[in-house]
Amino acid sequence: MMYRHFIAPSRGFTQFSHDLIRHPSLNSDAVRLLTWQLSLPEGARESLSRTAEKARIGACAFTRAKRQLKAAGFVHERRVQGPGGRWVTQQLVSNRPLSEAQAAKLLGRTPPSPVNPTVGEPTPRPTDGYPKDEHLGEDNSILPPEPDPEPEPTPDVPEEARAVVGTLPLLSPALKHIPPGMRDELARLAAAWLAAGHTSAAIHAHLLRGLPGGDTPVHRPGGLVRYLLRAIPPVAPPQPPPPTGPGISARLAETRECEGQHAQATLFRPVGDETLCRQCAEEAAGVG
């Protein structure tokens, strides 16, 4: 049986929605990174990477957590050119998921700072809900915004080549995390293999042979597939079909079956084009 004891703090606290803490798409590192950012004092410009260092979130875990927060609409980034031509990365953190248009509107209110042209948050924390907009309606649910539509595939790549790439995650767990941005490039490489006469099964077999053995992890599966598909080997000539019956020895290859009356098939070696063995030929000529 579970018991809980809670004492409300008198100072140094931040209120968070239960939906944020229990968000189904955020792991523990993402929730910790987001709540840490939202608990910073007003006007703080601490970057997400610096927060991850303070929270002792490793590099790989930070990348994964940041990707989840961006996908859920809690974090938005953009690159803008500030005074003097210097480029600045602006980061926006929100306690509610925002669409790209909403984030762009908030980020556009504050120009890049010429004092700190590095990563930083340009505006105070928008902890009071969605921005006011007469076009947004009344639905302020915690659901993330609709994702942007995926770019249209390159039309000159055949569907069979796309299917070769699309089924790679089913071949091996090592090929599950190929970046979506590399699929067109890999599909073009697979199309070159198909144009050279290779089959989809042959391409998959070649990739499986190139995977490292044992428990060796593949950190860049897309790059490995690209490397394996760059060189196209020649297509192996077709193998002759195996014989379907017993072979005939060279000694019997020149024999012929006699067309005379025999209890069973009788073979003889003809001198010319005769069709009867010597015995049948003598009987037919009345010799004997």
Secondary structure, DSSP 8 states (H G I E B T S, - for coil): ---------SSS-----HHHHT-TT--HHHHHHHHHHHTS-TT----HHHHHHHTT--HHHHHHHHHHHHHHTSEEEEEEE-GGG-EEEEEEE-SS---HHHHHHHHTTS---SS--SSB--S---TTSS---TTS-S---S------------TTS-HHHHHHHHTHHHH-GGGTT--GGGHHHHHHHHHHHHHTT--HHHHHHHHHHHS--TT---S-HHHHHHHHHHS------------SS----TTTTT-EE--S--SS--EE--SSS--S-HHHHHHHHT--
